[in-house]
Amino acid sequence: MRDIPDAGFQTFSRAGVRAPAPDTDGSETLSDEARTSIEALRAQIDGIDDRIVELLNDRAKLALAIRALKPNAGMALYDPKREEEIFARLAGVNTGPLYADNVREIYAAILHVMKEL
Protein backbone atom coordinates (compact mmCIF):
# COMPACT_ATOMS: atom_id res chain seq x y z
CA MET A 1 0.00 0.00 0.00
CA ARG A 2 1.50 3.35 -0.94
CA ASP A 3 1.24 6.31 1.40
CA ILE A 4 -0.70 9.27 0.13
CA PRO A 5 0.36 12.56 1.67
CA ASP A 6 -2.35 14.01 3.85
CA ALA A 7 -1.91 17.22 5.82
CA GLY A 8 -2.14 16.67 9.57
CA PHE A 9 -1.76 12.88 9.50
CA GLN A 10 1.12 10.46 9.62
CA THR A 11 1.29 6.74 8.93
CA PHE A 12 2.06 4.48 11.92
CA SER A 13 2.03 1.00 10.40
CA ARG A 14 2.66 -0.92 7.23
CA ALA A 15 -1.11 -1.32 6.87
CA GLY A 16 -1.34 2.42 6.33
CA VAL A 17 -3.24 3.20 9.51
CA ARG A 18 -3.16 6.93 9.95
CA ALA A 19 -3.25 8.89 13.18
CA PRO A 20 -3.27 12.61 13.92
CA ALA A 21 0.20 14.08 13.55
CA PRO A 22 1.67 15.83 16.57
CA ASP A 23 1.52 19.62 16.59
CA THR A 24 4.82 21.46 16.43
CA ASP A 25 4.85 21.78 20.21
CA GLY A 26 4.49 18.00 20.60
CA SER A 27 0.85 17.96 21.71
CA GLU A 28 -1.67 16.02 19.69
CA THR A 29 -4.36 17.77 17.70
CA LEU A 30 -7.13 16.20 19.77
CA SER A 31 -8.45 18.66 22.30
CA ASP A 32 -8.83 17.88 25.97
CA GLU A 33 -12.59 17.98 25.41
CA ALA A 34 -12.35 15.30 22.73
CA ARG A 35 -10.17 13.14 24.97
CA THR A 36 -12.66 13.52 27.82
CA SER A 37 -15.50 12.54 25.48
CA ILE A 38 -13.56 9.51 24.28
CA GLU A 39 -12.89 8.41 27.87
CA ALA A 40 -16.59 8.79 28.74
CA LEU A 41 -17.68 6.82 25.68
CA ARG A 42 -15.13 4.09 26.44
CA ALA A 43 -16.46 3.87 30.00
CA GLN A 44 -19.95 3.34 28.56
CA ILE A 45 -18.58 0.64 26.23
CA ASP A 46 -16.88 -1.05 29.20
CA GLY A 47 -20.21 -1.09 31.05
CA ILE A 48 -21.96 -2.58 28.03
CA ASP A 49 -19.20 -5.20 27.67
CA ASP A 50 -19.67 -6.14 31.33
CA ARG A 51 -23.42 -6.59 30.77
CA ILE A 52 -22.81 -8.61 27.59
CA VAL A 53 -20.57 -11.05 29.49
CA GLU A 54 -23.18 -11.37 32.24
CA LEU A 55 -25.92 -12.01 29.67
CA LEU A 56 -23.78 -14.53 27.78
CA ASN A 57 -23.28 -16.46 31.02
CA ASP A 58 -27.04 -16.31 31.71
CA ARG A 59 -27.64 -17.60 28.18
CA ALA A 60 -25.10 -20.40 28.69
CA LYS A 61 -26.85 -21.54 31.88
CA LEU A 62 -30.18 -21.73 30.06
CA ALA A 63 -28.61 -23.57 27.12
CA LEU A 64 -27.11 -26.11 29.52
CA ALA A 65 -30.50 -26.61 31.17
CA ILE A 66 -32.10 -27.20 27.77
CA ARG A 67 -29.33 -29.62 26.81
CA ALA A 68 -29.95 -31.61 30.00
CA LEU A 69 -33.67 -31.91 29.16
CA LYS A 70 -33.37 -32.82 25.47
CA PRO A 71 -32.57 -36.55 25.87
CA ASN A 72 -35.69 -37.06 28.03
CA ALA A 73 -37.74 -35.21 25.41
CA GLY A 74 -36.37 -37.40 22.63
CA MET A 75 -34.74 -34.40 20.97
CA ALA A 76 -31.35 -34.25 19.29
CA LEU A 77 -28.77 -32.09 21.03
CA TYR A 78 -28.09 -30.09 17.85
CA ASP A 79 -31.00 -28.51 15.98
CA PRO A 80 -29.95 -26.60 12.85
CA LYS A 81 -33.55 -25.47 12.31
CA ARG A 82 -33.51 -23.77 15.72
CA GLU A 83 -30.29 -21.96 14.79
CA GLU A 84 -31.88 -20.64 11.61
CA GLU A 85 -34.91 -19.50 13.65
CA ILE A 86 -32.56 -17.61 15.96
CA PHE A 87 -30.76 -15.95 13.05
CA ALA A 88 -34.05 -14.95 11.40
CA ARG A 89 -35.52 -13.59 14.63
CA LEU A 90 -32.41 -11.54 15.37
CA ALA A 91 -32.31 -10.16 11.83
CA GLY A 92 -35.89 -9.03 12.38
CA VAL A 93 -35.14 -7.15 15.59
CA ASN A 94 -31.84 -5.66 14.42
CA THR A 95 -32.16 -1.91 13.88
CA GLY A 96 -28.50 -1.25 13.07
CA PRO A 97 -25.94 0.08 12.73
CA LEU A 98 -24.86 -3.58 12.62
CA TYR A 99 -25.80 -5.28 9.37
CA ALA A 100 -27.83 -8.49 9.49
CA ASP A 101 -24.74 -10.41 8.32
CA ASN A 102 -22.75 -8.94 11.23
CA VAL A 103 -25.37 -10.08 13.74
CA ARG A 104 -25.48 -13.52 12.16
CA GLU A 105 -21.68 -13.82 12.34
CA ILE A 106 -21.61 -12.76 16.00
CA TYR A 107 -24.38 -15.19 16.91
CA ALA A 108 -22.84 -18.02 14.90
CA ALA A 109 -19.76 -17.61 17.11
CA ILE A 110 -21.90 -17.47 20.26
CA LEU A 111 -23.82 -20.60 19.27
CA HIS A 112 -20.60 -22.40 18.42
CA VAL A 113 -19.24 -21.69 21.90
CA MET A 114 -22.54 -22.68 23.54
CA LYS A 115 -22.40 -26.06 21.78
CA GLU A 116 -18.93 -26.66 23.20
CA LEU A 117 -20.01 -26.22 26.84
N, C-alpha and C positions, 0 to 999 in steps of 0.2 A: 504494500500500500504506500503510495507516495504522499508526502506531507504537502498540504496546500497552505500557503501562508495565510494567516488570519490574524488581524490586529487584535491584541489583547489576549491571545491564547497561545499556549505552548503544548507540544506533544510530550507525553510522559511514558509512553510504551510503544512497543513495536506494532501493537494493534491500532495505533493512531488515536488512542483516547486522549482527548484534549481537556485541559483544565485551565482555569483563569491564570493568566501570567501575573507574577508579582508586580506591584507598582515599583517605581524607582526607589522608594524608601524601604522596600522589602515587605510591606504589608500587602495582603491580598486584596483584590478588588471587591470582595464580598464585604458588605457593611456589617457592623455589629448587630444591627437589627435583623439582617438576613440570617446571620449565624444563630441568633436567639430563636428566630422562627424555625430554623432547621432543627435545633435542639428540641423545641417543643413538639414539632411534628414527629421526630424520632421517638420521643417519649410516648406519644400516642401509639405509634407503631409497636413499640415494646409492649404496651398494655394489651394491644390487640393480639400480638403474638402469644402472650401469656394466656389469654382467653382461648385462643385456637388450640394450644397444647392441652389445656384443661378439657375442652370439648372433644378433642381427638381421643383422649383417655376415656371420657364418658362414652363415646361411640364404641371404643374397643371393648369396654365392659359389656355393653349391650350386644355387640356382635358375638362375644364369647358366650353369653347366655343363650343366644339363638342357636349357636353351634352346638351347645350341649343338649338342646331340645330336639334338634333335627332328626337324629337317629330314631327317637321314640315316635316321631311323627312320620317316619318312613320317607323323609326327604333327603336328597343328596346334599352334601356339605357345600358344594359349589353350584350356583344357579346363575348361568350366564344371562338368562332372561331378566332376573332381578337386577343385575348390573346395568343392563340396558334401560330398565325402568328408572333406575337411579339417575343415569346420565340424562335421560329425557326430562325427568322432573326438574333436575337442576338447571338444564338449559332453559326451561320454561320460567324459572324464577330469577334467572340471572338478568340483572339490569345494567351490567357493565360497570366500569370500563373493561373488565375482563371479557374476552371473546368466549363464545360457547366452547370452542376447541381448547382454550386455556383451562376452563373449568373442567372439561372432560379429562384433560391430561393430569390435572391436579388430583381429581378424584380417582383416576385409574391408579395413580401411585398410592393413594390412601387405601383403596380396596386391596391392592397388592399386599401392602403391609398388614392389613387386617387379616388376610387369608393366611399369613405366615405366623400369626399368634398361636 
